[in-house]
Amino acid sequence: MTKFAIRQTLFLHSQMVEEWNFEFGFVPPNTTNTWENTITAASDAPMFPAHLLSGNLQILSEFLNEGKVFGRCLQRVYYDAPE
């Protein structure tokens, strides 16, 4: 892949609330790669409590090469209640 990228769109109650874009560039063939990142909320950003997000938050991950989507994954997020 020459211009690999991931776009993640977050939906709360089916309404888009945020979008994150990650660009990786060239990915050599027949390689295994890992990726990790930490996303920190802005200090003035309102935080939704877990009970409102749980089951209502979906993350659409789209995998792109040269700007063209070649794969998608939709996940619904659930939070465990603290014991």
C-alpha positions as CSV (number, residue, x, y, z in Angstrom):
1,M,0.0,0.0,0.0
2,T,1.3,3.4,-0.9
3,K,-0.8,5.7,1.2
4,F,-2.5,3.7,4.0
5,A,-4.8,5.6,6.3
6,I,-7.6,4.9,8.8
7,R,-10.6,7.2,9.4
8,Q,-12.6,6.6,12.6
9,T,-16.0,8.2,12.9
10,L,-17.8,8.1,16.3
11,F,-21.6,8.1,16.4
12,L,-23.8,8.7,19.5
13,H,-27.4,7.8,19.0
14,S,-26.7,7.6,15.2
15,Q,-25.4,11.2,15.2
16,M,-21.8,11.8,14.3
17,V,-20.0,13.4,17.2
18,E,-16.3,13.1,16.3
19,E,-13.9,12.0,13.6
20,W,-10.3,11.0,13.8
21,N,-7.9,10.6,10.9
22,F,-4.6,8.6,10.9
23,E,-2.1,8.5,8.1
24,F,0.5,5.8,7.9
25,G,1.9,6.2,4.3
26,F,3.7,3.3,2.7
27,V,3.2,-0.1,4.1
28,P,5.6,-2.8,2.7
29,P,4.0,-6.0,1.4
30,N,4.0,-9.2,3.5
31,T,4.7,-7.3,6.8
32,T,3.0,-7.3,10.1
33,N,2.6,-3.9,11.7
34,T,1.1,-2.7,15.0
35,W,-0.3,0.6,16.0
36,E,-1.2,2.2,19.3
37,N,-2.3,5.7,20.2
38,T,-3.8,7.5,23.1
39,I,-6.5,10.1,22.5
40,T,-6.8,12.7,25.3
41,A,-9.9,15.0,25.6
42,A,-9.4,18.7,25.6
43,S,-9.5,20.1,29.1
44,D,-12.6,22.2,28.3
45,A,-14.4,19.4,26.4
46,P,-17.6,18.1,28.1
47,M,-17.3,14.4,29.1
48,F,-20.3,12.1,28.7
49,P,-20.8,9.6,31.5
50,A,-20.3,5.9,30.7
51,H,-23.9,5.0,31.4
52,L,-25.0,7.4,28.5
53,L,-22.4,6.1,26.1
54,S,-22.8,2.4,26.8
55,G,-24.6,0.7,24.0
56,N,-25.2,4.0,22.3
57,L,-21.7,4.7,21.0
58,Q,-20.6,3.3,17.7
59,I,-17.2,3.6,16.0
60,L,-16.9,3.2,12.3
61,S,-13.4,2.4,11.2
62,E,-12.6,2.8,7.5
63,F,-9.4,1.6,6.0
64,L,-8.1,3.5,3.0
65,N,-5.4,3.4,0.4
66,E,-4.8,6.5,-1.7
67,G,-8.0,7.9,-0.4
68,K,-10.2,4.9,-1.5
69,V,-12.0,2.8,1.2
70,F,-11.1,-0.9,0.9
71,G,-12.6,-2.1,4.2
72,R,-14.9,-1.0,7.0
73,C,-15.6,-2.2,10.6
74,L,-18.5,-1.0,12.8
75,Q,-18.3,-1.5,16.5
76,R,-20.8,-0.8,19.2
77,V,-19.2,0.1,22.5
78,Y,-20.4,-1.1,25.9
79,Y,-18.9,-0.1,29.3
80,D,-19.0,-2.4,32.3
81,A,-20.4,-0.9,35.5
82,P,-17.8,-0.6,38.2
83,E,-18.1,-3.1,41.1
